[in-house]
Amino acid sequence: IELSDLDEYDMEALQSGGFQVLPKRDLAGRNVLFGRYTAMKYREIKNMLRALWYIWMSMLEDEVNQVKGVVAIGYELFRVPL
């Protein structure tokens, strides 16, 4: 999947910042994906899922991530609206 595969609403979800790859790796050398579902803005659930799929696939292009894996952390204070 490439950025050009995303439509206007997928891009809106991606740019909302609800999911972000942190700038530094954890102590084991893995990338960290931080997410707050309630912070993500999307029109339909499919837009959020496409944006998240793009992020995951982008992370997996890195050979270090293919070997060491990645960490996903979600943080919410209230009920997740899924």
C-alpha positions in Angstrom: 0.0 0.0 0.0 1.3 3.5 -0.8 0.2 6.9 0.3 -1.3 7.5 -3.2 -3.7 4.5 -2.5 -5.5 6.5 0.3 -8.5 8.6 -0.6 -9.3 12.1 0.8 -11.1 10.6 3.9 -8.3 8.1 4.6 -5.8 11.0 4.5 -7.9 13.0 6.9 -7.8 10.0 9.3 -4.1 9.6 8.8 -3.3 13.3 9.4 -5.5 13.5 12.5 -2.7 12.1 14.5 -4.6 9.5 16.4 -1.9 7.0 15.6 1.8 8.0 15.6 5.1 6.2 15.3 7.2 7.6 18.1 10.5 9.3 17.1 12.7 7.0 19.2 12.8 3.2 19.5 12.3 1.4 22.8 15.2 -0.1 24.7 15.0 -3.3 22.6 15.4 -1.3 19.4 11.8 -1.6 18.3 9.6 1.1 16.8 6.7 2.1 19.0 3.3 2.9 17.5 1.2 5.0 19.9 -2.5 5.2 19.5 -5.5 7.1 20.9 -8.6 6.0 19.0 -10.7 8.8 20.5 -8.1 11.3 19.2 -8.4 10.0 15.6 -10.9 11.8 13.4 -12.5 9.7 10.6 -15.7 9.7 8.6 -16.2 5.9 8.6 -14.4 3.1 10.4 -12.9 2.0 7.1 -11.0 5.3 6.8 -9.4 4.7 10.2 -8.6 1.1 9.3 -7.0 2.1 6.0 -4.9 4.8 7.6 -3.8 2.4 10.3 -3.0 -0.3 7.7 -0.9 2.2 5.8 1.1 3.0 9.0 1.7 -0.7 9.8 2.8 -1.4 6.3 5.1 1.6 6.3 6.7 0.5 9.5 7.3 -3.0 8.1 9.3 -1.7 5.2 12.1 -1.2 7.8 14.2 -4.4 8.0 14.9 -3.8 11.7 11.2 -3.9 12.4 10.9 -7.1 10.4 13.5 -8.8 12.6 12.8 -7.2 16.0 9.1 -6.5 15.7 7.2 -3.4 16.8 5.4 -2.3 19.9 1.9 -0.9 19.8 0.6 1.1 22.8 -3.0 2.3 23.1 -4.1 4.8 25.6 -7.7 5.8 26.4 -9.4 7.2 29.5 -12.9 6.2 28.5 -14.7 3.7 26.3 -13.2 3.1 22.9 -15.8 3.9 20.2 -15.3 0.9 18.0 
